[in-house]
Amino acid sequence: MLLSVKFVQCPEGELQTRKETVHTVSMHEIDVINSRQQGFLALFSGDTGEIKPEVREQINQKISEWCEEGKAEIVPG
């Protein structure tokens, strides 16, 4: 059995890899994460009490910024 080996040239220049990750979260989940001290874990503990108006306003502003920058989009539903 004869094996033939073919060598290919190594690419020149800088190698770049791009990966895009998409996370779908609801506004309610964002509210809960930002309103509780335990953050993301609040979703699992069921501790989803009142969302303070200040927190709601800060989240609205941040979401608006992200939409303008193309980092987020609002999907009704």
Secondary structure, 3 states (H helix, E strand, C coil): CCCCCCCCCCCCCCCCCCCCCCCCCCHHHHHHHHHCCCHHHHHHHCCCCCCCHHHHHHHHHHHHHHHHHCCCCCCCC
